């Protein structure tokens, strides 16, 4: 039995960046018993509008930068570049999400090796948070994609034809249908179990183990 886990997130969300540690622990603990599927929701779709408004009374971009650096101090396993939101200000996460959906489509069609899309998602987060690169720039996205093992030449038609846009729209629509609160949210059991925010590994583990019990038809999960 394999438990699918839909991970809805925004690549510019620091809590989603942190959640990669928990997902790595999940993969190590459960192996082929789980299947993490990366999907995207919009939190940083318009950063020039979001950050000054949300942090108007807390120092604006400088306050948000201090928040990220404090988060990194609390979780030494993650690295946060000191220039984030000071000199490195991606205009939107949507372009990066679009590129990642194109990689997912290409992998599903057999164009790139299995696991390339998941590697690209993690690499896109690291490009911003760890290395301080503007992942809203298409040139940066192309470099990240290629380094992850994707062929940018194969991805362009998927974007030009609208296929990647459609896949991204599907993610956004499903996020709305599920009434997700934000990034990251782990969705299990066909939407019956939703774990939102900075959720610890043991809570995720308990939800997975309950689903692996294979309850009889009609029997509710105890989680």
mmCIF file of the C-alpha atoms, coordinates in Angstrom:
data_MODEL
# 
_entry.id   MODEL 
# 
loop_
_atom_site.group_PDB 
_atom_site.id 
_atom_site.type_symbol 
_atom_site.label_atom_id 
_atom_site.label_alt_id 
_atom_site.label_comp_id 
_atom_site.label_asym_id 
_atom_site.label_entity_id 
_atom_site.label_seq_id 
_atom_site.pdbx_PDB_ins_code 
_atom_site.Cartn_x 
_atom_site.Cartn_y 
_atom_site.Cartn_z 
_atom_site.occupancy 
_atom_site.B_iso_or_equiv 
_atom_site.pdbx_formal_charge 
_atom_site.auth_seq_id 
_atom_site.auth_comp_id 
_atom_site.auth_asym_id 
_atom_site.auth_atom_id 
_atom_site.pdbx_PDB_model_num 
ATOM 1   C CA . UNK A 1 1   ? 0.000   0.000  0.000   1.00 0.00 ? 1   UNK A CA 1 
ATOM 2   C CA . UNK A 1 2   ? 1.259   3.488  -0.885  1.00 0.00 ? 2   UNK A CA 1 
ATOM 3   C CA . UNK A 1 3   ? 0.013   6.603  0.882   1.00 0.00 ? 3   UNK A CA 1 
ATOM 4   C CA . UNK A 1 4   ? -0.060  9.634  -1.439  1.00 0.00 ? 4   UNK A CA 1 
ATOM 5   C CA . UNK A 1 5   ? 0.734   12.973 0.185   1.00 0.00 ? 5   UNK A CA 1 
ATOM 6   C CA . UNK A 1 6   ? -0.035  16.140 -1.736  1.00 0.00 ? 6   UNK A CA 1 
ATOM 7   C CA . UNK A 1 7   ? 2.273   18.902 -0.535  1.00 0.00 ? 7   UNK A CA 1 
ATOM 8   C CA . UNK A 1 8   ? 0.779   22.283 -1.443  1.00 0.00 ? 8   UNK A CA 1 
ATOM 9   C CA . UNK A 1 9   ? 3.258   25.114 -0.997  1.00 0.00 ? 9   UNK A CA 1 
ATOM 10  C CA . UNK A 1 10  ? 4.757   28.325 -2.323  1.00 0.00 ? 10  UNK A CA 1 
ATOM 11  C CA . UNK A 1 11  ? 8.474   28.121 -3.158  1.00 0.00 ? 11  UNK A CA 1 
ATOM 12  C CA . UNK A 1 12  ? 9.072   31.514 -1.514  1.00 0.00 ? 12  UNK A CA 1 
ATOM 13  C CA . UNK A 1 13  ? 7.569   30.349 1.800   1.00 0.00 ? 13  UNK A CA 1 
ATOM 14  C CA . UNK A 1 14  ? 10.199  29.762 4.487   1.00 0.00 ? 14  UNK A CA 1 
ATOM 15  C CA . UNK A 1 15  ? 7.981   27.257 6.320   1.00 0.00 ? 15  UNK A CA 1 
ATOM 16  C CA . UNK A 1 16  ? 7.729   25.181 3.148   1.00 0.00 ? 16  UNK A CA 1 
ATOM 17  C CA . UNK A 1 17  ? 11.523  25.344 2.900   1.00 0.00 ? 17  UNK A CA 1 
ATOM 18  C CA . UNK A 1 18  ? 11.720  24.067 6.473   1.00 0.00 ? 18  UNK A CA 1 
ATOM 19  C CA . UNK A 1 19  ? 9.108   21.386 5.736   1.00 0.00 ? 19  UNK A CA 1 
ATOM 20  C CA . UNK A 1 20  ? 11.575  19.764 3.324   1.00 0.00 ? 20  UNK A CA 1 
ATOM 21  C CA . UNK A 1 21  ? 13.416  18.464 6.400   1.00 0.00 ? 21  UNK A CA 1 
ATOM 22  C CA . UNK A 1 22  ? 10.251  16.715 7.611   1.00 0.00 ? 22  UNK A CA 1 
ATOM 23  C CA . UNK A 1 23  ? 9.499   15.336 4.149   1.00 0.00 ? 23  UNK A CA 1 
ATOM 24  C CA . UNK A 1 24  ? 13.029  13.939 3.945   1.00 0.00 ? 24  UNK A CA 1 
ATOM 25  C CA . UNK A 1 25  ? 12.462  12.234 7.300   1.00 0.00 ? 25  UNK A CA 1 
ATOM 26  C CA . UNK A 1 26  ? 9.145   10.841 6.022   1.00 0.00 ? 26  UNK A CA 1 
ATOM 27  C CA . UNK A 1 27  ? 10.839  9.367  2.948   1.00 0.00 ? 27  UNK A CA 1 
ATOM 28  C CA . UNK A 1 28  ? 13.559  7.846  5.087   1.00 0.00 ? 28  UNK A CA 1 
ATOM 29  C CA . UNK A 1 29  ? 11.087  6.349  7.568   1.00 0.00 ? 29  UNK A CA 1 
ATOM 30  C CA . UNK A 1 30  ? 8.505   5.015  5.101   1.00 0.00 ? 30  UNK A CA 1 
ATOM 31  C CA . UNK A 1 31  ? 10.338  4.567  1.795   1.00 0.00 ? 31  UNK A CA 1 
ATOM 32  C CA . UNK A 1 32  ? 8.048   3.354  -0.996  1.00 0.00 ? 32  UNK A CA 1 
ATOM 33  C CA . UNK A 1 33  ? 5.069   3.333  1.366   1.00 0.00 ? 33  UNK A CA 1 
ATOM 34  C CA . UNK A 1 34  ? 4.598   7.059  0.748   1.00 0.00 ? 34  UNK A CA 1 
ATOM 35  C CA . UNK A 1 35  ? 4.454   9.149  -2.418  1.00 0.00 ? 35  UNK A CA 1 
ATOM 36  C CA . UNK A 1 36  ? 4.995   12.885 -1.971  1.00 0.00 ? 36  UNK A CA 1 
ATOM 37  C CA . UNK A 1 37  ? 3.432   14.895 -4.775  1.00 0.00 ? 37  UNK A CA 1 
ATOM 38  C CA . UNK A 1 38  ? 4.500   18.544 -4.981  1.00 0.00 ? 38  UNK A CA 1 
ATOM 39  C CA . UNK A 1 39  ? 1.725   20.969 -5.824  1.00 0.00 ? 39  UNK A CA 1 
ATOM 40  C CA . UNK A 1 40  ? 1.560   24.744 -5.593  1.00 0.00 ? 40  UNK A CA 1 
ATOM 41  C CA . UNK A 1 41  ? -0.573  27.425 -4.010  1.00 0.00 ? 41  UNK A CA 1 
ATOM 42  C CA . UNK A 1 42  ? -0.227  31.192 -4.257  1.00 0.00 ? 42  UNK A CA 1 
ATOM 43  C CA . UNK A 1 43  ? 1.091   33.033 -1.198  1.00 0.00 ? 43  UNK A CA 1 
ATOM 44  C CA . UNK A 1 44  ? 3.772   35.192 -2.818  1.00 0.00 ? 44  UNK A CA 1 
ATOM 45  C CA . UNK A 1 45  ? 2.053   35.799 -6.147  1.00 0.00 ? 45  UNK A CA 1 
ATOM 46  C CA . UNK A 1 46  ? 2.594   39.567 -5.873  1.00 0.00 ? 46  UNK A CA 1 
ATOM 47  C CA . UNK A 1 47  ? 5.373   40.243 -3.405  1.00 0.00 ? 47  UNK A CA 1 
ATOM 48  C CA . UNK A 1 48  ? 5.483   44.013 -3.967  1.00 0.00 ? 48  UNK A CA 1 
ATOM 49  C CA . UNK A 1 49  ? 1.927   44.160 -2.688  1.00 0.00 ? 49  UNK A CA 1 
ATOM 50  C CA . UNK A 1 50  ? 2.062   41.428 -0.044  1.00 0.00 ? 50  UNK A CA 1 
ATOM 51  C CA . UNK A 1 51  ? 5.195   42.162 1.955   1.00 0.00 ? 51  UNK A CA 1 
ATOM 52  C CA . UNK A 1 52  ? 4.873   45.954 2.421   1.00 0.00 ? 52  UNK A CA 1 
ATOM 53  C CA . UNK A 1 53  ? 1.229   45.482 3.430   1.00 0.00 ? 53  UNK A CA 1 
ATOM 54  C CA . UNK A 1 54  ? 1.709   42.479 5.730   1.00 0.00 ? 54  UNK A CA 1 
ATOM 55  C CA . UNK A 1 55  ? 4.830   43.935 7.351   1.00 0.00 ? 55  UNK A CA 1 
ATOM 56  C CA . UNK A 1 56  ? 3.911   47.628 7.332   1.00 0.00 ? 56  UNK A CA 1 
ATOM 57  C CA . UNK A 1 57  ? 3.947   47.830 11.141  1.00 0.00 ? 57  UNK A CA 1 
ATOM 58  C CA . UNK A 1 58  ? 6.871   45.440 11.564  1.00 0.00 ? 58  UNK A CA 1 
ATOM 59  C CA . UNK A 1 59  ? 9.663   47.038 9.575   1.00 0.00 ? 59  UNK A CA 1 
ATOM 60  C CA . UNK A 1 60  ? 8.622   46.263 6.003   1.00 0.00 ? 60  UNK A CA 1 
ATOM 61  C CA . UNK A 1 61  ? 11.196  44.366 3.956   1.00 0.00 ? 61  UNK A CA 1 
ATOM 62  C CA . UNK A 1 62  ? 13.820  44.823 6.666   1.00 0.00 ? 62  UNK A CA 1 
ATOM 63  C CA . UNK A 1 63  ? 11.479  43.339 9.268   1.00 0.00 ? 63  UNK A CA 1 
ATOM 64  C CA . UNK A 1 64  ? 10.656  40.400 7.026   1.00 0.00 ? 64  UNK A CA 1 
ATOM 65  C CA . UNK A 1 65  ? 14.363  39.792 6.460   1.00 0.00 ? 65  UNK A CA 1 
ATOM 66  C CA . UNK A 1 66  ? 14.925  39.805 10.237  1.00 0.00 ? 66  UNK A CA 1 
ATOM 67  C CA . UNK A 1 67  ? 12.065  37.310 10.630  1.00 0.00 ? 67  UNK A CA 1 
ATOM 68  C CA . UNK A 1 68  ? 13.677  34.925 8.139   1.00 0.00 ? 68  UNK A CA 1 
ATOM 69  C CA . UNK A 1 69  ? 17.081  35.200 9.789   1.00 0.00 ? 69  UNK A CA 1 
ATOM 70  C CA . UNK A 1 70  ? 15.521  34.557 13.214  1.00 0.00 ? 70  UNK A CA 1 
ATOM 71  C CA . UNK A 1 71  ? 13.768  31.485 11.798  1.00 0.00 ? 71  UNK A CA 1 
ATOM 72  C CA . UNK A 1 72  ? 17.097  30.203 10.481  1.00 0.00 ? 72  UNK A CA 1 
ATOM 73  C CA . UNK A 1 73  ? 18.644  30.669 13.930  1.00 0.00 ? 73  UNK A CA 1 
ATOM 74  C CA . UNK A 1 74  ? 15.830  28.617 15.453  1.00 0.00 ? 74  UNK A CA 1 
ATOM 75  C CA . UNK A 1 75  ? 16.337  25.842 12.898  1.00 0.00 ? 75  UNK A CA 1 
ATOM 76  C CA . UNK A 1 76  ? 20.084  25.567 12.229  1.00 0.00 ? 76  UNK A CA 1 
ATOM 77  C CA . UNK A 1 77  ? 19.447  22.746 9.720   1.00 0.00 ? 77  UNK A CA 1 
ATOM 78  C CA . UNK A 1 78  ? 18.372  25.346 7.146   1.00 0.00 ? 78  UNK A CA 1 
ATOM 79  C CA . UNK A 1 79  ? 20.420  28.163 5.635   1.00 0.00 ? 79  UNK A CA 1 
ATOM 80  C CA . UNK A 1 80  ? 18.967  31.592 4.861   1.00 0.00 ? 80  UNK A CA 1 
ATOM 81  C CA . UNK A 1 81  ? 20.898  34.079 2.743   1.00 0.00 ? 81  UNK A CA 1 
ATOM 82  C CA . UNK A 1 82  ? 21.337  37.453 4.496   1.00 0.00 ? 82  UNK A CA 1 
ATOM 83  C CA . UNK A 1 83  ? 20.226  39.494 1.455   1.00 0.00 ? 83  UNK A CA 1 
ATOM 84  C CA . UNK A 1 84  ? 16.726  38.018 1.099   1.00 0.00 ? 84  UNK A CA 1 
ATOM 85  C CA . UNK A 1 85  ? 14.104  40.730 0.573   1.00 0.00 ? 85  UNK A CA 1 
ATOM 86  C CA . UNK A 1 86  ? 16.748  43.429 1.008   1.00 0.00 ? 86  UNK A CA 1 
ATOM 87  C CA . UNK A 1 87  ? 18.567  43.267 -2.330  1.00 0.00 ? 87  UNK A CA 1 
ATOM 88  C CA . UNK A 1 88  ? 16.985  40.009 -3.568  1.00 0.00 ? 88  UNK A CA 1 
ATOM 89  C CA . UNK A 1 89  ? 13.258  40.589 -4.095  1.00 0.00 ? 89  UNK A CA 1 
ATOM 90  C CA . UNK A 1 90  ? 11.535  38.139 -6.467  1.00 0.00 ? 90  UNK A CA 1 
ATOM 91  C CA . UNK A 1 91  ? 8.464   39.820 -7.937  1.00 0.00 ? 91  UNK A CA 1 
ATOM 92  C CA . UNK A 1 92  ? 6.413   36.615 -7.860  1.00 0.00 ? 92  UNK A CA 1 
ATOM 93  C CA . UNK A 1 93  ? 6.595   32.899 -7.159  1.00 0.00 ? 93  UNK A CA 1 
ATOM 94  C CA . UNK A 1 94  ? 4.303   32.081 -10.086 1.00 0.00 ? 94  UNK A CA 1 
ATOM 95  C CA . UNK A 1 95  ? 7.054   31.939 -12.709 1.00 0.00 ? 95  UNK A CA 1 
ATOM 96  C CA . UNK A 1 96  ? 9.036   29.418 -10.666 1.00 0.00 ? 96  UNK A CA 1 
ATOM 97  C CA . UNK A 1 97  ? 5.877   27.389 -10.086 1.00 0.00 ? 97  UNK A CA 1 
ATOM 98  C CA . UNK A 1 98  ? 5.169   27.418 -13.825 1.00 0.00 ? 98  UNK A CA 1 
ATOM 99  C CA . UNK A 1 99  ? 8.660   26.119 -14.625 1.00 0.00 ? 99  UNK A CA 1 
ATOM 100 C CA . UNK A 1 100 ? 8.305   23.374 -12.003 1.00 0.00 ? 100 UNK A CA 1 
ATOM 101 C CA . UNK A 1 101 ? 4.931   22.289 -13.416 1.00 0.00 ? 101 UNK A CA 1 
ATOM 102 C CA . UNK A 1 102 ? 6.560   22.054 -16.859 1.00 0.00 ? 102 UNK A CA 1 
ATOM 103 C CA . UNK A 1 103 ? 9.252   19.787 -15.392 1.00 0.00 ? 103 UNK A CA 1 
ATOM 104 C CA . UNK A 1 104 ? 6.586   17.623 -13.757 1.00 0.00 ? 104 UNK A CA 1 
ATOM 105 C CA . UNK A 1 105 ? 4.776   17.280 -17.102 1.00 0.00 ? 105 UNK A CA 1 
ATOM 106 C CA . UNK A 1 106 ? 8.011   16.476 -18.916 1.00 0.00 ? 106 UNK A CA 1 
ATOM 107 C CA . UNK A 1 107 ? 8.900   13.799 -16.367 1.00 0.00 ? 107 UNK A CA 1 
ATOM 108 C CA . UNK A 1 108 ? 5.417   12.265 -16.617 1.00 0.00 ? 108 UNK A CA 1 
ATOM 109 C CA . UNK A 1 109 ? 5.893   12.054 -20.399 1.00 0.00 ? 109 UNK A CA 1 
ATOM 110 C CA . UNK A 1 110 ? 9.242   10.305 -20.000 1.00 0.00 ? 110 UNK A CA 1 
ATOM 111 C CA . UNK A 1 111 ? 11.337  13.266 -21.040 1.00 0.00 ? 111 UNK A CA 1 
ATOM 112 C CA . UNK A 1 112 ? 13.516  13.454 -17.945 1.00 0.00 ? 112 UNK A CA 1 
ATOM 113 C CA . UNK A 1 113 ? 14.534  10.877 -15.383 1.00 0.00 ? 113 UNK A CA 1 
ATOM 114 C CA . UNK A 1 114 ? 12.184  9.873  -12.547 1.00 0.00 ? 114 UNK A CA 1 
ATOM 115 C CA . UNK A 1 115 ? 12.657  12.142 -9.548  1.00 0.00 ? 115 UNK A CA 1 
ATOM 116 C CA . UNK A 1 116 ? 13.865  15.119 -11.594 1.00 0.00 ? 116 UNK A CA 1 
ATOM 117 C CA . UNK A 1 117 ? 10.820  17.239 -10.780 1.00 0.00 ? 117 UNK A CA 1 
ATOM 118 C CA . UNK A 1 118 ? 11.105  16.639 -7.024  1.00 0.00 ? 118 UNK A CA 1 
ATOM 119 C CA . UNK A 1 119 ? 14.808  17.495 -7.170  1.00 0.00 ? 119 UNK A CA 1 
ATOM 120 C CA . UNK A 1 120 ? 13.973  20.687 -9.063  1.00 0.00 ? 120 UNK A CA 1 
ATOM 121 C CA . UNK A 1 121 ? 11.450  21.791 -6.427  1.00 0.00 ? 121 UNK A CA 1 
ATOM 122 C CA . UNK A 1 122 ? 14.009  21.432 -3.658  1.00 0.00 ? 122 UNK A CA 1 
ATOM 123 C CA . UNK A 1 123 ? 16.696  23.075 -5.796  1.00 0.00 ? 123 UNK A CA 1 
ATOM 124 C CA . UNK A 1 124 ? 14.418  26.042 -6.546  1.00 0.00 ? 124 UNK A CA 1 
ATOM 125 C CA . UNK A 1 125 ? 13.854  26.610 -2.838  1.00 0.00 ? 125 UNK A CA 1 
ATOM 126 C CA . UNK A 1 126 ? 17.587  26.378 -2.131  1.00 0.00 ? 126 UNK A CA 1 
ATOM 127 C CA . UNK A 1 127 ? 18.410  28.729 -5.002  1.00 0.00 ? 127 UNK A CA 1 
ATOM 128 C CA . UNK A 1 128 ? 16.421  31.426 -3.235  1.00 0.00 ? 128 UNK A CA 1 
ATOM 129 C CA . UNK A 1 129 ? 16.786  30.755 0.469   1.00 0.00 ? 129 UNK A CA 1 
ATOM 130 C CA . UNK A 1 130 ? 20.320  29.366 0.594   1.00 0.00 ? 130 UNK A CA 1 
ATOM 131 C CA . UNK A 1 131 ? 22.024  31.026 -2.374  1.00 0.00 ? 131 UNK A CA 1 
ATOM 132 C CA . UNK A 1 132 ? 20.060  34.293 -2.559  1.00 0.00 ? 132 UNK A CA 1 
ATOM 133 C CA . UNK A 1 133 ? 19.094  34.056 -6.237  1.00 0.00 ? 133 UNK A CA 1 
ATOM 134 C CA . UNK A 1 134 ? 16.059  35.756 -7.784  1.00 0.00 ? 134 UNK A CA 1 
ATOM 135 C CA . UNK A 1 135 ? 13.992  32.741 -8.814  1.00 0.00 ? 135 UNK A CA 1 
ATOM 136 C CA . UNK A 1 136 ? 11.394  34.977 -10.444 1.00 0.00 ? 136 UNK A CA 1 
ATOM 137 C CA . UNK A 1 137 ? 13.903  35.492 -13.281 1.00 0.00 ? 137 UNK A CA 1 
ATOM 138 C CA . UNK A 1 138 ? 13.461  33.031 -16.148 1.00 0.00 ? 138 UNK A CA 1 
ATOM 139 C CA . UNK A 1 139 ? 17.212  32.772 -16.656 1.00 0.00 ? 139 UNK A CA 1 
ATOM 140 C CA . UNK A 1 140 ? 17.646  31.616 -13.056 1.00 0.00 ? 140 UNK A CA 1 
ATOM 141 C CA . UNK A 1 141 ? 14.764  29.160 -13.394 1.00 0.00 ? 141 UNK A CA 1 
ATOM 142 C CA . UNK A 1 142 ? 16.341  27.656 -16.522 1.00 0.00 ? 142 UNK A CA 1 
ATOM 143 C CA . UNK A 1 143 ? 19.676  27.163 -14.752 1.00 0.00 ? 143 UNK A CA 1 
ATOM 144 C CA . UNK A 1 144 ? 18.005  25.491 -11.760 1.00 0.00 ? 144 UNK A CA 1 
ATOM 145 C CA . UNK A 1 145 ? 15.984  23.244 -14.070 1.00 0.00 ? 145 UNK A CA 1 
ATOM 146 C CA . UNK A 1 146 ? 19.038  22.189 -16.066 1.00 0.00 ? 146 UNK A CA 1 
ATOM 147 C CA . UNK A 1 147 ? 21.117  21.526 -12.956 1.00 0.00 ? 147 UNK A CA 1 
ATOM 148 C CA . UNK A 1 148 ? 18.289  19.352 -11.632 1.00 0.00 ? 148 UNK A CA 1 
ATOM 149 C CA . UNK A 1 149 ? 18.424  17.236 -14.779 1.00 0.00 ? 149 UNK A CA 1 
ATOM 150 C CA . UNK A 1 150 ? 15.718  18.781 -16.970 1.00 0.00 ? 150 UNK A CA 1 
ATOM 151 C CA . UNK A 1 151 ? 16.204  20.005 -20.530 1.00 0.00 ? 151 UNK A CA 1 
ATOM 152 C CA . UNK A 1 152 ? 15.024  23.641 -20.829 1.00 0.00 ? 152 UNK A CA 1 
ATOM 153 C CA . UNK A 1 153 ? 14.445  23.090 -24.562 1.00 0.00 ? 153 UNK A CA 1 
ATOM 154 C CA . UNK A 1 154 ? 11.823  20.468 -23.746 1.00 0.00 ? 154 UNK A CA 1 
ATOM 155 C CA . UNK A 1 155 ? 10.169  22.667 -21.134 1.00 0.00 ? 155 UNK A CA 1 
ATOM 156 C CA . UNK A 1 156 ? 9.608   25.701 -23.358 1.00 0.00 ? 156 UNK A CA 1 
ATOM 157 C CA . UNK A 1 157 ? 6.931   24.067 -25.568 1.00 0.00 ? 157 UNK A CA 1 
ATOM 158 C CA . UNK A 1 158 ? 5.069   22.932 -22.442 1.00 0.00 ? 158 UNK A CA 1 
ATOM 159 C CA . UNK A 1 159 ? 4.917   26.566 -21.345 1.00 0.00 ? 159 UNK A CA 1 
ATOM 160 C CA . UNK A 1 160 ? 4.297   28.025 -24.815 1.00 0.00 ? 160 UNK A CA 1 
ATOM 161 C CA . UNK A 1 161 ? 1.333   25.722 -25.485 1.00 0.00 ? 161 UNK A CA 1 
ATOM 162 C CA . UNK A 1 162 ? -0.294  26.517 -22.147 1.00 0.00 ? 162 UNK A CA 1 
ATOM 163 C CA . UNK A 1 163 ? 0.026   22.975 -20.776 1.00 0.00 ? 163 UNK A CA 1 
ATOM 164 C CA . UNK A 1 164 ? 2.098   24.077 -17.771 1.00 0.00 ? 164 UNK A CA 1 
ATOM 165 C CA . UNK A 1 165 ? -0.313  26.962 -17.144 1.00 0.00 ? 165 UNK A CA 1 
ATOM 166 C CA . UNK A 1 166 ? -3.210  24.503 -17.090 1.00 0.00 ? 166 UNK A CA 1 
ATOM 167 C CA . UNK A 1 167 ? -1.400  22.240 -14.623 1.00 0.00 ? 167 UNK A CA 1 
ATOM 168 C CA . UNK A 1 168 ? -0.664  25.201 -12.351 1.00 0.00 ? 168 UNK A CA 1 
ATOM 169 C CA . UNK A 1 169 ? -4.273  26.382 -12.597 1.00 0.00 ? 169 UNK A CA 1 
ATOM 170 C CA . UNK A 1 170 ? -5.390  22.899 -11.559 1.00 0.00 ? 170 UNK A CA 1 
ATOM 171 C CA . UNK A 1 171 ? -3.222  23.141 -8.430  1.00 0.00 ? 171 UNK A CA 1 
ATOM 172 C CA . UNK A 1 172 ? -4.688  26.530 -7.531  1.00 0.00 ? 172 UNK A CA 1 
ATOM 173 C CA . UNK A 1 173 ? -8.247  25.342 -8.129  1.00 0.00 ? 173 UNK A CA 1 
ATOM 174 C CA . UNK A 1 174 ? -7.760  22.236 -5.988  1.00 0.00 ? 174 UNK A CA 1 
ATOM 175 C CA . UNK A 1 175 ? -6.221  24.355 -3.228  1.00 0.00 ? 175 UNK A CA 1 
ATOM 176 C CA . UNK A 1 176 ? -9.347  26.518 -3.246  1.00 0.00 ? 176 UNK A CA 1 
ATOM 177 C CA . UNK A 1 177 ? -11.690 23.519 -3.359  1.00 0.00 ? 177 UNK A CA 1 
ATOM 178 C CA . UNK A 1 178 ? -9.903  21.988 -0.372  1.00 0.00 ? 178 UNK A CA 1 
ATOM 179 C CA . UNK A 1 179 ? -10.043 25.375 1.392   1.00 0.00 ? 179 UNK A CA 1 
ATOM 180 C CA . UNK A 1 180 ? -6.373  25.244 2.242   1.00 0.00 ? 180 UNK A CA 1 
ATOM 181 C CA . UNK A 1 181 ? -5.188  27.895 4.689   1.00 0.00 ? 181 UNK A CA 1 
ATOM 182 C CA . UNK A 1 182 ? -1.755  28.406 3.228   1.00 0.00 ? 182 UNK A CA 1 
ATOM 183 C CA . UNK A 1 183 ? 1.763   27.076 2.712   1.00 0.00 ? 183 UNK A CA 1 
ATOM 184 C CA . UNK A 1 184 ? 2.779   24.390 3.369   1.00 0.00 ? 184 UNK A CA 1 
ATOM 185 C CA . UNK A 1 185 ? -0.223  22.108 3.666   1.00 0.00 ? 185 UNK A CA 1 
ATOM 186 C CA . UNK A 1 186 ? 0.051   18.318 3.496   1.00 0.00 ? 186 UNK A CA 1 
ATOM 187 C CA . UNK A 1 187 ? -3.115  16.686 2.204   1.00 0.00 ? 187 UNK A CA 1 
ATOM 188 C CA . UNK A 1 188 ? -3.750  12.978 2.858   1.00 0.00 ? 188 UNK A CA 1 
ATOM 189 C CA . UNK A 1 189 ? -6.628  10.557 2.563   1.00 0.00 ? 189 UNK A CA 1 
ATOM 190 C CA . UNK A 1 190 ? -8.354  12.299 -0.371  1.00 0.00 ? 190 UNK A CA 1 
ATOM 191 C CA . UNK A 1 191 ? -8.498  15.594 1.472   1.00 0.00 ? 191 UNK A CA 1 
ATOM 192 C CA . UNK A 1 192 ? -9.829  14.230 4.770   1.00 0.00 ? 192 UNK A CA 1 
ATOM 193 C CA . UNK A 1 193 ? -6.568  14.936 6.595   1.00 0.00 ? 193 UNK A CA 1 
ATOM 194 C CA . UNK A 1 194 ? -4.893  18.336 6.170   1.00 0.00 ? 194 UNK A CA 1 
ATOM 195 C CA . UNK A 1 195 ? -1.753  19.283 8.071   1.00 0.00 ? 195 UNK A CA 1 
ATOM 196 C CA . UNK A 1 196 ? -1.068  23.003 7.775   1.00 0.00 ? 196 UNK A CA 1 
ATOM 197 C CA . UNK A 1 197 ? 1.985   25.012 8.687   1.00 0.00 ? 197 UNK A CA 1 
ATOM 198 C CA . UNK A 1 198 ? 4.975   24.142 10.838  1.00 0.00 ? 198 UNK A CA 1 
ATOM 199 C CA . UNK A 1 199 ? 3.851   20.590 11.667  1.00 0.00 ? 199 UNK A CA 1 
ATOM 200 C CA . UNK A 1 200 ? 6.311   18.271 13.413  1.00 0.00 ? 200 UNK A CA 1 
ATOM 201 C CA . UNK A 1 201 ? 7.470   14.932 12.031  1.00 0.00 ? 201 UNK A CA 1 
ATOM 202 C CA . UNK A 1 202 ? 5.708   12.856 14.719  1.00 0.00 ? 202 UNK A CA 1 
ATOM 203 C CA . UNK A 1 203 ? 2.319   14.300 13.764  1.00 0.00 ? 203 UNK A CA 1 
ATOM 204 C CA . UNK A 1 204 ? 2.925   13.543 10.088  1.00 0.00 ? 204 UNK A CA 1 
ATOM 205 C CA . UNK A 1 205 ? 4.166   10.083 11.018  1.00 0.00 ? 205 UNK A CA 1 
ATOM 206 C CA . UNK A 1 206 ? 1.040   9.330  13.076  1.00 0.00 ? 206 UNK A CA 1 
ATOM 207 C CA . UNK A 1 207 ? -1.256  10.296 10.204  1.00 0.00 ? 207 UNK A CA 1 
ATOM 208 C CA . UNK A 1 208 ? 0.651   8.097  7.761   1.00 0.00 ? 208 UNK A CA 1 
ATOM 209 C CA . UNK A 1 209 ? 0.741   5.122  10.125  1.00 0.00 ? 209 UNK A CA 1 
ATOM 210 C CA . UNK A 1 210 ? -3.000  5.369  10.662  1.00 0.00 ? 210 UNK A CA 1 
ATOM 211 C CA . UNK A 1 211 ? -3.601  5.247  6.914   1.00 0.00 ? 211 UNK A CA 1 
ATOM 212 C CA . UNK A 1 212 ? -1.255  2.283  6.549   1.00 0.00 ? 212 UNK A CA 1 
ATOM 213 C CA . UNK A 1 213 ? -3.439  0.297  8.952   1.00 0.00 ? 213 UNK A CA 1 
ATOM 214 C CA . UNK A 1 214 ? -5.766  -0.247 5.971   1.00 0.00 ? 214 UNK A CA 1 
ATOM 215 C CA . UNK A 1 215 ? -9.050  0.188  7.870   1.00 0.00 ? 215 UNK A CA 1 
ATOM 216 C CA . UNK A 1 216 ? -12.020 -1.681 6.553   1.00 0.00 ? 216 UNK A CA 1 
ATOM 217 C CA . UNK A 1 217 ? -14.324 0.032  4.105   1.00 0.00 ? 217 UNK A CA 1 
ATOM 218 C CA . UNK A 1 218 ? -16.386 2.673  5.858   1.00 0.00 ? 218 UNK A CA 1 
ATOM 219 C CA . UNK A 1 219 ? -14.191 2.701  8.969   1.00 0.00 ? 219 UNK A CA 1 
ATOM 220 C CA . UNK A 1 220 ? -13.015 6.178  9.884   1.00 0.00 ? 220 UNK A CA 1 
ATOM 221 C CA . UNK A 1 221 ? -9.412  7.057  10.579  1.00 0.00 ? 221 UNK A CA 1 
ATOM 222 C CA . UNK A 1 222 ? -8.598  7.700  14.227  1.00 0.00 ? 222 UNK A CA 1 
ATOM 223 C CA . UNK A 1 223 ? -6.348  10.641 13.290  1.00 0.00 ? 223 UNK A CA 1 
# 
